[in-house]
Amino acid sequence: MLTINVAVLLAVVVFFRLRRRTQARSRVEERTTALIVLLLGILIAPTPVGQGIGDFLEQLAQGVTQGSQ
C-alpha cells in the first residue's frame, strides 16, 4: 500500500513552482503559488515539526524585541 503525505507533496510542488524565473510568472500563477504555500503552512502547523518551527520563530522574535529595547 502506497501512502502519500499531502504536506510533502505540496512542498515538492512549491519547490518546483518557485524554481521558475519570476519574470515568467503571471499574476494568476503567483496567486496560485501563494495559495499552495498557505495550504502547506496550514498542513505543517499542527505537526511536531511545525510546532518546533513556531517555537523557534517565537523565541527569535522575543530575542529581537528584547534586543532592540
HELIX and SHEET records of a PDB file:
HELIX    1   1 VAL A    6  LEU A   18  1                                  13    
HELIX    2   2 THR A   22  ALA A   24  5                                   3    
HELIX    3   3 ARG A   27  ILE A   44  1                                  18    
HELIX    4   4 PRO A   48  GLY A   67  1                                  20    
END                                                                             
